[in-house]
Every structure is written in structure tokens, then in C-alpha cells.
């Protein structure tokens, strides 16, 4: 039994009203009320859940530990950051988990994620005795809450847990099912993933009978109050909520991690095949049209994205390795990340359309930087949604896991035709490698590449070419957790 940073529930912060119908929750101390009072009405539940999404901006932002300032550095996809200038990034890059700067950064991310879980569990626990919601409202809120809990718990495991198949009997992490003040029990892999799958299956069943995304297109759901019978914010903007297809996509991701290939492929294909009533695709792969519209994060692919008010990539034209716009790799040097990451950098739109070049700055020349988040400042026209689960990943799950190589080839070609990348022939021997190469290109600057390396237990990192051990893949728990009640 261990403590979790003394996460004690003393109050639950919610806003009792919205400034407009599509505002996300802004939490202020003067608006804090007791849990029971806050969740005594349907508006209270709606506000509390929106509050969770608003808090997710801390953990799931481009410059967060779970994206470019942590897991991407663990994957070595950017140029080497100096210790004197960027100590926490340097310790991530070197997998120096005993460094105090790494411990501080990791500990802050760990705490933020468990704080999210606390807030989610408050909602779920109160739903059990609530009588203020209709059956449909209850199913929607519970489904989203359990889906979010599963997402966060899985990300914690992917970061701090072992390589799949290793250390199966170790007590690794707690699966937080309550908001109790009592210490949480740590779980083994079988225990943890039993609870994780239960949450996802419950969420999927709830959302199957309540989620408007099954009836209406994402365009129709992009204007709050536009559909008869759906008058409130919680029914809209479903790509920025843990919707039915986001949960299904997350199930595909989890089953792939567990090695259940057939089940992962089944879920992934369901998402890919999703259609609107008029026969059009529910989600569409990004193309040069998205890039032309300034939609560099390919929002049409988002099964789930965290909605933000703005992300000002203000350092895009100056060097700051902590900012996503300036996490870079170099061309034409002995450290040739371009060649390793992009085999085709003449037509592949993920390179020619989503990478920019810094002609010069204080520390480096000809640095290549991602443009994914460069059109999201307050005055920019880009869709302000940070990708967490994308359609392209579903294609890659099929490419890697489908036992029918003809099917895998078909999905592979459909994806690469939208990217203008060179197509290869998939065989049993190269299937995993072909999929992995595409993960690197697709998920650049989205915090996912380290997990792809870890899931396949690759001995060499794809961009830096550095060796990595199985032990390095198991990130050390923060000292604030491991020093308590060992």
C-alpha cells in the first residue's frame, strides 16, 4: 500500500454557470462549492465533466510532458538538448530517471493525471446515487467519464509500466476507482488491464445508447443547440469529448498493446468504416486540402482531441527546445534525423507540408520544426484541437496487426495514397517494421512514438539511432510516490 502524493478530496471545483453555450469550464476559487451541492443537478454534472476536459489541457498540451517535453524526448526524435540549457529535456533524452530535473517533470505530470482521476471518480461515484438525470444523460456522462478514466490510466501504464509481456506479476500502478482519501492498492498487469477493459466496455455500452455522434455528422454537431432535442453543450463537439468512436479507438489501442491483434483490428476497422446517414465517412484522413486550409493537426481525423482556446507557438522562429515549434532535427549533418525519419522527403506531405525550416537562429541553422501546432494562436484560423486519438492510427493498427496481408496492404495503400508516400509490399517478415516506420511519420510531436517503440520493444530508437534497453522503457516512478510507505 502506497500513497499518491496525498491526493485528498476536500472540495470539488465547478462553475455554476457558463459565460456562453460553448465555453469550456474555467475554475476559480470563488466558484468552489461542496461536492454534494455541485452534483445535485444535471447542470452540475455537465459543468463538472466540462471541468475535467478543461483540466486535461495541462496534461495533453503540445508542450506538456506527455507530448513534446517528455515522451517525445524519451523517443529521441528531436535534436540533443544540452543539460545546461534544458536539464529536464536532457535527462529525458538520456533516460536518466534518477536526475532530479527529470523527477520533478515526471512528478508534476504524474500528479496532474491522478488529480484528473480524482475529479472523474467524484463524478462516477455520485452518479451511482443520482436521480437528477434522464437515462440518456446518465449513460452519456457515465460513458464519457469511464472512457476518460481508462484513457488516463492507460497512458500512466504506457509510461511507467513495463514492456508488454514483461514483469507480469509486478505491482506496478494503482487503478484508481474511487476518490477516497485512503491509499490506493497497486495492481499487477492482469489486475490492471481487467479493470481497464471493464471501464472501456462499460463506456462503449453507455455511449452506444446515448452518443449523438452515432446519429449525426461531426459537422452537424459543431454548432451547439442546432439539433432539436439536444439543447446543451454536452451533446455537441463530440470530437472533443470521449465519444463512442474515441472509446472504440482506444479499445483498439489497448488490445494492440496487450497483443490481442484480431480484436484490435476489429475495433480499428469499425472506426474506419463509420458512416453518416448520407453514406459519407464519419472521419476522414488528412490530405493536402487540410494543409491548404491551415489544418496542420488534421482535425478531420480526430477521434478525440483536447479542445484549447489557443496554443501560441510563439517560439516557432527562435530556438527553444521546450516549445514544440522548436523541437527539431537537422538535415545534412552527421546527425541526420531526416533520413532516419522520412525516407521520402520530396513528396510525403507529412514532411513537405507539415515541417517548416528555420533558416537561422541563435543555436542552429536549417532546423526542421513541426507545423502541427503553429496555427492555433488566438488570432489564427486553425482548428484548435490537440490530437489524442487519430484515424491514421486505426489504419496503422490494421497494417501491423491484420493476419490477412492482403487486407493489411489495402489499408496501408489507402493511408499512404493520402500522404503521397512510397508504397512497399507487406510480408510477414516486414509487416511490423513497415507499420512502425509510418508511426514515426504520422505521430511526430504527438507524444506517441516512445510508446510505439516500447510496445515493439525495439532496441534502437528510430531518429537518433541510439540504443535503448528494456529497462530504459520502464520509466521510474516519481520519488514523491515511491518514497512513501514502501
C-alpha positions as CSV (number, residue, x, y, z in Angstrom):
1,X,0.0,0.0,0.0
2,X,1.5,3.4,-1.0
3,X,0.3,7.0,-1.0
4,X,-0.4,9.0,-4.1
5,X,1.0,12.4,-3.3
6,X,-1.6,12.9,-0.6
7,X,-4.4,13.3,-3.0
8,X,-7.1,14.2,-0.6
9,X,-10.6,15.3,-1.6
10,X,-11.6,18.4,0.3
11,X,-13.7,20.2,-2.2
12,X,-14.8,19.9,-5.8
13,X,-14.4,22.9,-8.0
14,X,-17.1,23.7,-10.6
15,X,-18.6,26.6,-12.3
16,X,-22.3,27.0,-11.6
17,X,-22.9,28.8,-14.9
18,X,-21.3,29.2,-18.3
19,X,-20.5,32.5,-19.9
20,X,-21.7,31.2,-23.2
21,X,-23.1,28.0,-24.6
22,X,-19.8,26.7,-26.0
23,X,-17.3,27.9,-23.3
24,X,-15.2,25.3,-21.6
25,X,-15.1,25.4,-17.8
26,X,-12.8,27.9,-16.1
27,X,-12.2,27.1,-12.5
28,X,-11.8,29.8,-10.0
29,X,-11.6,29.5,-6.1
30,X,-14.6,31.7,-5.6
31,X,-16.7,29.2,-7.5
32,X,-15.8,26.2,-5.4
33,X,-18.8,24.5,-3.7
34,X,-19.3,21.2,-1.9
35,X,-19.4,18.0,-3.9
36,X,-22.9,17.2,-2.9
37,X,-24.2,20.6,-3.8
38,X,-22.3,20.8,-7.1
39,X,-23.7,17.4,-8.2
40,X,-27.3,17.9,-7.1
41,X,-28.5,18.9,-10.6
42,X,-28.0,17.9,-14.2
43,X,-26.2,21.3,-14.8
44,X,-23.8,20.4,-12.1
45,X,-22.9,17.1,-13.7
46,X,-22.5,18.8,-17.1
47,X,-20.3,21.5,-15.6
48,X,-18.2,19.0,-13.6
49,X,-17.4,16.9,-16.7
50,X,-16.5,20.0,-18.8
51,X,-14.2,20.9,-15.9
52,X,-12.4,17.6,-16.4
53,X,-11.9,18.4,-20.1
54,X,-10.6,21.8,-19.2
55,X,-8.1,20.4,-16.8
56,X,-6.9,18.0,-19.4
57,X,-5.3,20.9,-21.2
58,X,-2.5,20.7,-18.6
59,X,-1.6,17.1,-19.3
60,X,-2.4,17.0,-23.0
61,X,-0.9,20.1,-24.5
62,X,1.8,20.2,-27.1
63,X,4.5,21.4,-24.6
64,X,3.4,19.0,-21.8
65,X,5.4,16.0,-20.5
66,X,3.0,13.6,-22.3
67,X,3.8,15.3,-25.6
68,X,6.9,17.1,-26.7
69,X,8.6,17.9,-23.5
70,X,8.7,14.4,-22.1
71,X,7.7,11.3,-24.1
72,X,8.9,12.7,-27.4
73,X,12.3,13.4,-25.8
74,X,12.3,9.8,-24.4
75,X,12.0,8.7,-28.0
76,X,14.9,11.0,-29.1
77,X,13.0,12.4,-32.0
78,X,14.4,15.9,-31.6
79,X,18.0,17.1,-31.5
80,X,20.1,16.6,-28.4
81,X,19.2,19.2,-25.8
82,X,22.0,20.5,-23.7
83,X,21.9,19.9,-19.9
84,X,22.9,23.5,-19.1
85,X,20.0,25.0,-21.1
86,X,17.3,22.3,-20.8
87,X,18.1,19.9,-17.9
88,X,14.8,18.1,-17.8
89,X,14.7,17.5,-21.5
90,X,18.3,16.3,-21.4
91,X,17.5,13.8,-18.7
92,X,14.5,12.6,-20.7
93,X,16.7,12.2,-23.8
94,X,19.3,10.2,-21.9
95,X,16.8,8.2,-19.9
96,X,18.4,9.5,-16.7
97,X,15.4,8.8,-14.4
98,X,17.4,9.5,-11.3
99,X,18.1,13.1,-12.3
100,X,16.2,15.5,-10.0
101,X,15.1,17.6,-13.0
102,X,13.5,14.5,-14.6
103,X,11.9,13.5,-11.4
104,X,10.4,17.0,-11.0
105,X,9.0,17.0,-14.5
106,X,7.7,13.4,-14.3
107,X,6.3,14.0,-10.8
108,X,4.3,17.0,-12.0
109,X,2.8,15.1,-14.9
110,X,2.0,12.1,-12.6
111,X,0.3,14.3,-10.1
112,X,-1.8,16.1,-12.7
113,X,-3.0,12.8,-14.2
114,X,-4.1,11.5,-10.8
115,X,-5.8,14.8,-10.0
116,X,-7.8,14.3,-13.2
117,X,-8.7,10.8,-12.0
118,X,-9.8,12.1,-8.6
119,X,-12.2,14.5,-10.4
120,X,-13.5,11.8,-12.7
121,X,-14.1,9.4,-9.9
122,X,-16.1,12.0,-7.9
123,X,-18.5,12.3,-10.9
124,X,-18.7,8.5,-11.3
125,X,-19.3,7.8,-7.6
126,X,-22.1,10.4,-7.4
127,X,-23.8,9.1,-10.5
128,X,-24.4,5.8,-8.6
129,X,-27.0,7.5,-6.4
130,X,-28.1,10.3,-8.6
131,X,-31.8,10.7,-9.7
132,X,-31.5,14.1,-11.5
133,X,-30.5,12.8,-14.9
134,X,-32.5,11.2,-17.6
135,X,-31.4,7.7,-18.7
136,X,-29.8,9.1,-21.8
137,X,-28.0,11.8,-19.9
138,X,-26.8,9.3,-17.3
139,X,-25.4,7.0,-20.0
140,X,-23.7,9.8,-21.8
141,X,-22.0,11.3,-18.7
142,X,-21.0,7.9,-17.3
143,X,-19.7,6.7,-20.6
144,X,-17.5,9.7,-21.1
145,X,-16.3,9.6,-17.6
146,X,-15.3,6.0,-17.7
147,X,-13.7,6.4,-21.1
148,X,-11.6,9.3,-19.8
149,X,-10.6,7.3,-16.7
150,X,-9.5,4.5,-19.0
151,X,-7.5,6.8,-21.3
152,X,-5.6,8.4,-18.4
153,X,-5.0,5.1,-16.6
154,X,-3.7,3.5,-19.9
155,X,-1.3,6.5,-20.5
156,X,0.0,6.1,-17.0
157,X,0.7,2.4,-17.7
158,X,2.3,3.0,-21.1
159,X,4.7,5.5,-19.4
160,X,5.5,3.8,-16.1
161,X,4.7,0.2,-16.7
162,X,6.9,-2.5,-18.2
163,X,7.3,-3.5,-21.9
164,X,4.3,-5.7,-22.9
165,X,4.9,-9.3,-21.7
166,X,7.5,-8.4,-19.1
167,X,7.2,-8.4,-15.3
168,X,3.6,-9.6,-15.4
169,X,3.4,-10.3,-11.7
170,X,4.9,-7.0,-10.5
171,X,2.8,-4.5,-8.6
172,X,3.1,-1.5,-11.0
173,X,0.5,1.1,-10.5
174,X,-2.9,1.7,-8.8
175,X,-6.1,1.7,-10.9
176,X,-8.0,4.5,-9.2
177,X,-11.7,3.5,-9.0
178,X,-12.6,5.8,-6.1
179,X,-12.0,9.4,-4.9
180,X,-11.3,8.1,-1.4
181,X,-8.7,9.6,0.9
182,X,-7.5,6.1,1.6
183,X,-4.2,4.9,0.0
184,X,-4.7,3.1,-3.3
185,X,-3.6,-0.6,-3.8
186,X,-1.1,-1.3,-6.5
187,X,-2.1,-3.7,-9.3
188,X,-0.3,-6.3,-11.4
189,X,-0.7,-6.3,-15.2
190,X,-3.7,-8.8,-15.2
191,X,-5.5,-6.9,-12.4
192,X,-4.9,-3.5,-14.0
193,X,-6.0,-4.4,-17.5
194,X,-9.0,-6.3,-16.3
195,X,-10.2,-3.0,-14.7
196,X,-9.2,-1.0,-17.8
197,X,-11.1,-3.2,-20.2
198,X,-14.1,-3.2,-17.9
199,X,-14.1,0.6,-17.9
200,X,-13.9,0.7,-21.7
201,X,-16.6,-1.9,-22.3
202,X,-18.9,-0.1,-19.9
203,X,-18.2,3.2,-21.6
204,X,-18.8,1.8,-25.0
205,X,-22.1,0.2,-23.9
206,X,-23.2,3.5,-22.4
207,X,-22.3,5.6,-25.4
208,X,-23.9,3.1,-27.8
209,X,-27.3,4.2,-26.5
210,X,-26.7,7.9,-25.9
211,X,-24.0,9.4,-28.1
212,X,-25.3,11.8,-30.8
213,X,-22.3,11.0,-32.9
214,X,-24.0,7.8,-33.9
215,X,-26.9,9.7,-35.4
216,X,-25.4,12.9,-36.7
217,X,-22.2,14.0,-38.5
218,X,-19.4,15.9,-36.9
219,X,-20.4,19.0,-39.0
220,X,-23.9,18.8,-37.6
221,X,-22.6,18.6,-34.1
222,X,-20.3,21.5,-34.5
223,X,-22.9,24.1,-33.5
224,X,-24.3,23.9,-30.0
225,X,-28.1,23.9,-29.9
226,X,-28.6,23.3,-33.6
227,X,-30.4,20.0,-33.3
228,X,-33.9,19.5,-31.8
229,X,-33.8,17.7,-28.5
230,X,-30.1,18.5,-27.9
231,X,-30.0,21.9,-26.3
232,X,-26.9,21.7,-24.2
233,X,-23.1,21.8,-24.7
234,X,-22.6,18.2,-23.7
235,X,-24.3,16.8,-26.8
236,X,-22.1,18.7,-29.2
237,X,-18.4,19.0,-30.3
238,X,-18.2,15.2,-30.0
239,X,-14.7,15.0,-31.4
240,X,-13.6,17.0,-28.3
241,X,-15.4,14.6,-26.0
242,X,-14.8,11.0,-25.2
243,X,-17.3,9.8,-27.7
244,X,-18.3,6.3,-28.9
245,X,-15.7,6.1,-31.6
246,X,-13.0,7.5,-29.4
247,X,-13.7,4.7,-26.9
248,X,-13.7,2.2,-29.7
249,X,-10.4,3.5,-31.0
250,X,-8.9,3.4,-27.5
251,X,-10.0,-0.2,-27.2
252,X,-8.1,-0.9,-30.5
253,X,-5.0,0.8,-29.0
254,X,-5.3,-1.2,-25.7
255,X,-5.9,-4.5,-27.4
256,X,-2.9,-3.9,-29.6
257,X,-0.8,-3.2,-26.5
258,X,-2.0,-6.4,-25.0
259,X,-1.1,-8.4,-28.1
260,X,-4.7,-9.2,-29.0
261,X,-4.2,-8.5,-32.7
262,X,-7.5,-9.8,-34.0
263,X,-9.6,-7.8,-31.5
264,X,-7.5,-4.7,-32.1
265,X,-8.1,-5.0,-35.9
266,X,-11.9,-5.5,-35.4
267,X,-12.2,-2.3,-33.3
268,X,-9.9,-0.3,-35.7
269,X,-11.9,-1.3,-38.7
270,X,-15.2,-0.4,-37.1
271,X,-13.9,3.2,-36.6
272,X,-12.6,3.4,-40.1
273,X,-15.9,2.2,-41.6
274,X,-18.0,4.6,-39.5
275,X,-20.5,6.4,-41.8
276,X,-23.0,9.2,-41.5
277,X,-26.6,8.7,-42.6
278,X,-25.8,10.1,-46.1
279,X,-23.1,7.5,-46.6
280,X,-20.2,9.8,-46.1
281,X,-17.3,8.9,-43.7
282,X,-17.6,9.9,-40.1
283,X,-13.9,10.7,-40.0
284,X,-11.6,11.4,-43.0
285,X,-7.9,11.1,-43.5
286,X,-6.0,14.4,-43.7
287,X,-4.8,15.5,-47.2
288,X,-3.1,18.4,-48.9
289,X,-6.6,20.1,-48.6
290,X,-6.3,20.1,-44.8
291,X,-2.8,21.6,-45.1
292,X,-4.0,24.2,-47.5
293,X,-6.7,25.2,-45.0
294,X,-4.1,25.5,-42.2
295,X,-5.4,22.4,-40.5
296,X,-1.9,21.0,-39.8
297,X,-3.1,18.8,-37.0
298,X,-5.6,17.0,-39.4
299,X,-8.6,17.7,-37.2
300,X,-10.9,15.7,-39.6
301,X,-9.1,12.6,-38.2
302,X,-9.6,13.3,-34.6
303,X,-11.5,10.6,-32.8
304,X,-10.7,12.5,-29.7
305,X,-8.8,15.8,-29.3
306,X,-8.4,18.2,-26.4
307,X,-10.1,21.5,-27.2
308,X,-8.0,24.5,-26.4
309,X,-8.7,28.2,-26.5
310,X,-5.3,28.8,-28.1
311,X,-1.8,27.4,-28.3
312,X,0.6,30.2,-29.2
313,X,3.7,28.6,-30.8
314,X,5.4,31.9,-30.2
315,X,8.9,30.5,-30.4
316,X,8.4,29.0,-33.8
317,X,11.1,31.3,-35.3
318,X,13.5,31.1,-32.4
319,X,15.2,28.3,-30.6
320,X,13.6,26.9,-27.5
321,X,13.6,23.1,-27.2
322,X,10.9,23.1,-24.6
323,X,8.4,24.5,-27.2
324,X,7.0,22.2,-29.7
325,X,7.7,24.5,-32.6
326,X,11.4,24.4,-31.9
327,X,11.9,20.8,-31.1
328,X,13.9,20.0,-34.2
329,X,16.1,17.6,-36.1
330,X,18.9,18.5,-38.5
331,X,19.5,18.0,-42.2
332,X,22.8,17.5,-43.9
333,X,24.8,16.8,-40.8
334,X,26.3,13.7,-39.1
335,X,23.2,13.5,-37.0
336,X,20.8,13.0,-39.9
337,X,17.4,12.7,-38.4
338,X,15.7,13.5,-41.8
339,X,17.0,10.3,-43.4
340,X,16.0,8.2,-40.5
341,X,12.5,9.6,-40.0
342,X,11.4,10.4,-43.6
343,X,12.6,8.1,-46.3
344,X,10.6,10.2,-48.8
345,X,11.1,13.9,-48.2
346,X,10.3,15.1,-51.7
347,X,6.6,14.3,-51.9
348,X,5.4,13.0,-48.5
349,X,3.0,15.6,-47.2
350,X,4.0,14.9,-43.6
351,X,7.4,16.3,-44.5
352,X,6.8,18.8,-47.3
353,X,3.5,20.1,-45.8
354,X,3.9,19.7,-42.0
355,X,7.6,20.6,-41.5
356,X,8.9,24.1,-41.6
357,X,12.5,25.3,-41.8
358,X,14.2,27.8,-39.6
359,X,16.8,29.5,-41.7
360,X,18.8,30.6,-38.7
361,X,18.7,31.3,-35.0
362,X,20.9,31.6,-32.1
363,X,22.0,28.0,-31.9
364,X,21.3,26.1,-35.1
365,X,20.9,26.6,-38.9
366,X,18.4,24.8,-41.1
367,X,16.4,23.3,-38.3
368,X,13.3,21.5,-39.2
369,X,10.3,22.1,-37.0
370,X,6.8,20.7,-36.9
371,X,4.0,23.0,-38.1
372,X,1.2,20.9,-36.4
373,X,0.5,23.5,-33.7
374,X,1.6,26.6,-35.5
375,X,-1.9,27.8,-36.5
376,X,-3.6,27.6,-33.1
377,X,-2.9,31.0,-31.5
378,X,-6.0,33.1,-30.6
379,X,-5.9,35.0,-33.9
380,X,-5.2,32.0,-36.0
381,X,-7.8,30.3,-38.2
382,X,-6.7,26.7,-37.5
383,X,-8.9,24.2,-35.6
384,X,-7.8,24.4,-32.0
385,X,-7.8,20.7,-31.2
386,X,-4.8,18.7,-29.9
387,X,-4.9,15.2,-31.3
388,X,-5.1,12.4,-28.7
389,X,-6.5,9.6,-30.8
390,X,-6.5,9.9,-34.6
391,X,-7.9,7.9,-37.6
392,X,-4.5,7.3,-39.1
393,X,-3.6,5.2,-36.0
394,X,-6.5,3.0,-36.7
395,X,-5.2,2.3,-40.2
396,X,-1.8,1.6,-38.8
397,X,-3.2,-0.9,-36.3
398,X,-4.7,-2.8,-39.2
399,X,-1.5,-2.5,-41.2
400,X,0.5,-4.0,-38.3
401,X,-1.9,-6.5,-36.8
402,X,-4.1,-7.9,-39.6
403,X,-3.2,-11.5,-40.2
404,X,-4.6,-11.2,-43.7
405,X,-1.7,-9.5,-45.5
406,X,-3.9,-8.5,-48.4
407,X,-6.2,-6.6,-46.1
408,X,-3.2,-5.0,-44.4
409,X,-1.8,-3.9,-47.8
410,X,-5.2,-2.4,-48.8
411,X,-5.4,-0.2,-45.7
412,X,-1.7,0.6,-45.9
413,X,-2.1,1.8,-49.5
414,X,-5.2,3.9,-48.7
415,X,-3.3,5.7,-46.0
416,X,-0.2,6.3,-48.0
417,X,-2.0,7.5,-51.0
418,X,-3.3,10.4,-48.9
419,X,0.2,11.1,-47.8
420,X,2.0,10.8,-51.2
421,X,4.5,8.4,-49.7
422,X,6.2,5.5,-51.4
423,X,4.3,2.2,-51.1
424,X,6.0,-1.1,-50.3
425,X,4.8,-4.7,-50.3
426,X,3.9,-6.1,-46.9
427,X,5.2,-9.5,-46.0
428,X,5.1,-11.5,-42.8
429,X,8.8,-10.6,-42.2
430,X,8.4,-6.8,-42.7
431,X,4.9,-6.1,-41.5
432,X,5.8,-4.7,-38.1
433,X,8.7,-2.7,-39.5
434,X,6.6,-1.1,-42.2
435,X,3.9,-0.1,-39.7
436,X,6.5,1.2,-37.3
437,X,8.1,3.5,-39.9
438,X,4.7,5.0,-40.6
439,X,4.0,5.5,-36.8
440,X,7.1,7.7,-36.7
441,X,6.0,9.8,-39.6
442,X,2.3,10.1,-38.5
443,X,2.7,10.7,-34.8
444,X,5.5,13.2,-34.9
445,X,5.1,15.7,-32.0
446,X,2.1,13.9,-30.6
447,X,3.8,12.1,-27.7
448,X,3.1,8.6,-29.2
449,X,6.4,7.5,-30.7
450,X,8.0,6.4,-27.5
451,X,5.0,4.1,-26.8
452,X,5.3,2.6,-30.3
453,X,9.0,1.8,-29.7
454,X,8.2,0.4,-26.2
455,X,5.3,-1.8,-27.5
456,X,7.5,-3.4,-30.1
457,X,10.4,-3.4,-27.6
458,X,12.7,-2.0,-30.3
459,X,16.4,-2.0,-29.4
460,X,17.2,1.1,-31.4
461,X,15.4,4.5,-31.4
462,X,14.2,5.5,-34.9
463,X,15.6,9.0,-35.3
464,X,18.7,9.3,-33.2
465,X,19.7,5.7,-33.8
466,X,20.6,5.4,-30.2
467,X,20.3,2.0,-28.4
468,X,17.7,1.6,-25.7
469,X,17.2,-1.3,-23.3
470,X,14.1,-2.9,-21.9
471,X,14.9,-1.3,-18.5
472,X,15.0,2.1,-20.1
473,X,11.5,1.7,-21.4
474,X,10.2,1.3,-17.8
475,X,10.2,4.9,-16.6
476,X,10.9,5.2,-12.9
477,X,8.0,6.4,-10.7
478,X,8.4,9.8,-9.2
479,X,10.2,10.0,-5.9
480,X,7.2,11.7,-4.3
481,X,5.3,8.4,-4.9
482,X,8.0,5.8,-4.3
483,X,9.4,7.3,-1.1
484,X,6.0,6.9,0.7
485,X,5.1,3.7,2.5
486,X,7.4,1.4,0.5
